[in-house]
């Protein structure tokens, strides 16, 4: 992940300004939901995934550095994590945590210390 945790990696197929809302999200071992929101802020790019009924309608924030591929033909984003990692990730509530430094640090620690 050349761009770091909060940047879109080079060569994943994402073009700046490309709308990802509504894309399906695939983890290494299956579907995790659809993109509800995404940010391209420099140094803090991310996607917010609505997991639907799979894990009780939770929304999770995934740093853009976890994206392995953007498939624009099939409106799908593939990520470098498992369904269990997403299920165990910190809770995200829109507007409450997006600029919360403590939450951002929690996300960084969680994804930087995962054991695959």
C-alpha positions, 0 to 999 in steps of 0.5 A, a space after each residue: 500500500 504505497 499511499 499509506 493507510 489513508 490514501 488510495 493505493 496506486 494502480 487500484 483503478 480509482 480515479 480522483 473524483 470518481 463516485 463510489 457511493 453505491 458500489 458493492 464491497 468485497 472482502 477477501 472472503 466475501 461481500 460486506 456491503 455497499 459504500 454509503 459515503 467516501 472521502 478523498 481528503 488528502 491524508 484522510 481518504 476513506 470509504 464508509 460501508 453499510 453492512 446491511 443485515 449481515 452485521 445488524 446494519 452497522 456502518 464501518 469506516 475503512 481507510 482507502 489504503 485497504 482498497 485492493 481494486 476498484 472494478 468500475 465495470 461491476 461497481 465493486 470495490 475489493 478490500 484487503 481485509 476479511 469479513 471477520 476483521 470488518 465485523 470486529 472493527 470499531 463502530 462508526 456513526 456518521 458525523 460523530 467520528 469523521 473528524 474525531 482524532 481519537 476515533 481516527 487513531 483507533 481505526 489506525 491502530 485497529 487496521 495497523 495491528 491486524 493479524 492476517 
